[in-house]
């Protein structure tokens, strides 16, 4: 069963309290999302490490309930 945008947001909000999170369903199928996350937790981390934190927050759902996730991550000062 695909992951809903609300479920995805809940996982990300739990992992990154206070973050600015925007979720977009790219294909309308509940299986392909874009997530824009601006979180203090990302400060000082390179993009690869930021994305690793996001995947860890999804607790193994990537590739199962969640097929594709395009990520845009940054710390607050880096957001444009």
N, C-alpha and C positions, 0 to 999 in steps of 0.2 A: 504494500500500500504506500503510495507516495506521501511525502512529508508536506504538510500544509505550510503556507507562509507564516501563519501564527505559531506553529510548532518551531519552525526555524528561528523566528524572532525570539521565542521563549528561551531556546537553548543559548542563543547569543547574548541575550540580556542577562541571563543567569551567569554566564562566564565573564561578561564585560559590563558590570553595573555602571550606570551613568553614561554609557557610550551612546553616541548618535548612530542609530542603525536604520538603514533603509533597505527594504527587500522588494525586489521586482521579479515577478513570474515571467520569464522570458518567452515561454512557449505556450502558456495558458494550460499546461498539463500537470502542474504541481510537481514537476520533476526537474525543471531547469530554472534556476534562480540566479539573480545577481544580488549580491549583498555588498552594500557600502557601509563600512564600519569605521567610525572615528572614535578611538578609545585611548585613554591615557596609558593603558597597559602596553600600547605599541611604541611608546616613546623610547627612542634609542635603539630600536630593533630594526633590522633590515626587513625587506618585504617578505623574504622566504620565511624568516622566523615568525613574522606576524601571521602569515597564512598557516604555519604549523600550529600556532595557538588556536586559530579558528577551527581547524580540523580536529584538534584535540577536544575542543568544546563541544563538537558534534558527536562525540562519544561513539565513534564507529558507524554512524548513520550514513556517512559518505560512501557511495557505491552501492548502498542497499536501498533504504527509503529515499535517499537523496542521490539522484543520478549525476547531476551537473550543477556546479556552483562556481560562478564567476565572482572573484573577490576583488574589491577595492578597499584597501586598508590604509589607515594613517593615524598618527597621533594628532591631537587637536591643533597644535601650532602648524602642522604640515598641511592641513586641509585647505583646499582652494576654493 
